[in-house]
């Protein structure tokens, strides 16, 4: 008999196609749902889901306090809301959170000697894979019974993983396939889920629905900006990565930056806390500086213009592709994004200041 996931299993993995089919029978179309009391409740669950994705410390529980179809609906609404916000970092954070949840649920499904699992109906095959794990893996084009994966799929999945064991140079590749260890399969499935869920965002949400969700979307955007300010703290140029320092040096020496260079610098300094007028002043020494044109471009990139879209700073891979990755420092080898470099460098700088203060001798009185 073919296996069909239960409603409880679908609520734990709401990104499955069968989960989407399941709630179509339970709720009216989104525009109608949002006008109902039930829609307000589900929107609240979706906002809670997004806030968890933004939190530095995730609190994932396999025991839900609401119905299975409500859990699935909150997943769908969360993706609709962030699509209305139009922020790439929000897409990234939400999809990573959903993938982390799925990974946690897959590992806690059957429990352990000291803790009961959440899925009392779990059945394991000869290779100790549950039916729902095999089902999810199949939907995301991974075969849990095999010890290899197509090279192209592997490269896409591990592009954001920094552990040495996942680097292609440390893997065995034969006839277009990368060899995989049994214990790595769920990790790679987690990353595959993240890649596919991210690829599907943003949704093309009708304008009328985004207008209905505008107050919620605005509160999410404000909450996210506050968290980013808390995360990055006061602006500290000495912690900028070499690529950004090189772009600023080029500007102050009177050089023209490429479009890619302007985009990368603007999105980076905006994210770490520089306001629009200050960003515009960075470009004042450029030979082709045009105040009106510069303000328009900066406002457009930072989401202050008509589109409302707030762009994200390019990752290190994109910086290399556009030739903007220059003078890499040792720290660059440990991060995959200029913003990650900035956060780590700020912590290192703060640690040095504290250490220096603690080692200073108190002068005799």
TAVEN-V301721 format. One record per backbone hydrogen bond with DSSP energy under -1.0 kcal/mol. CO is the residue of the C=O (numbers start at 1). NH is the residue of the N-H. Records with the same first field share a line. If there is no record, write none. Layout:
CO = NH ; NH
This chain:
6 = 10
7 = 11
8 = 12
9 = 13
13 = 16
16 = 20
17 = 21
18 = 22
19 = 23
23 = 27
29 = 33
30 = 34
32 = 35
33 = 36
36 = 40
37 = 41
38 = 42
39 = 43
40 = 44
41 = 45
42 = 46
43 = 47
44 = 48
45 = 49
46 = 50
47 = 51
48 = 52
49 = 53
50 = 54
51 = 55
67 = 71
68 = 72
69 = 73
70 = 74
71 = 75
72 = 76
73 = 77
74 = 78
75 = 79
76 = 80
77 = 81
78 = 82
79 = 83
80 = 84
81 = 85
82 = 86
86 = 310
87 = 91
88 = 92
89 = 93
90 = 94
91 = 95
92 = 96
93 = 97
94 = 98
95 = 99
96 = 100
97 = 101
98 = 102
99 = 103
100 = 104
101 = 105
102 = 106
103 = 107
104 = 108
108 = 118
109 = 119
115 = 112
119 = 122
123 = 131
125 = 128
129 = 125
130 = 134
131 = 135
132 = 136
133 = 137
134 = 138
135 = 139
136 = 140
137 = 142
138 = 141
143 = 146
147 = 180
149 = 178
150 = 154
151 = 155
152 = 156
153 = 157
154 = 158
158 = 161
163 = 166
164 = 167
167 = 170
168 = 171
172 = 179
174 = 177
176 = 151
177 = 174
178 = 149
181 = 184
182 = 185
184 = 188
185 = 189
186 = 190
187 = 191
188 = 192
189 = 193
190 = 194
191 = 195
192 = 196
193 = 197
194 = 198
195 = 199
196 = 200
198 = 201
203 = 205
206 = 210
207 = 211
208 = 212
209 = 213
213 = 217
214 = 218
215 = 219
216 = 220
217 = 221
218 = 222
219 = 223
220 = 224
221 = 225
222 = 226
223 = 227
224 = 228
225 = 229
226 = 230
227 = 231
228 = 232
229 = 233
236 = 239
237 = 240
241 = 245
242 = 246
243 = 247
244 = 248
245 = 249
246 = 250
247 = 251
248 = 252
249 = 253
250 = 255
251 = 254
258 = 262
259 = 263
260 = 264
261 = 265
262 = 266
263 = 267
264 = 268
265 = 269
266 = 270
267 = 271
268 = 272
269 = 274
270 = 273
275 = 279
276 = 280
277 = 281
278 = 282
281 = 284
283 = 286
286 = 289
290 = 294
291 = 295
292 = 296
293 = 297
294 = 298
295 = 299
296 = 300
297 = 301
298 = 302
299 = 304 ; 305
301 = 311
315 = 319
316 = 320
317 = 321
318 = 322
319 = 324 ; 325
320 = 323
324 = 326
329 = 332
330 = 333
331 = 334
336 = 316
337 = 341
338 = 342
339 = 343
340 = 344
341 = 345
342 = 346
343 = 347
344 = 348
345 = 349
346 = 350
347 = 351
348 = 352
349 = 353
350 = 354
351 = 355
352 = 356
353 = 357
354 = 358
355 = 359
356 = 360
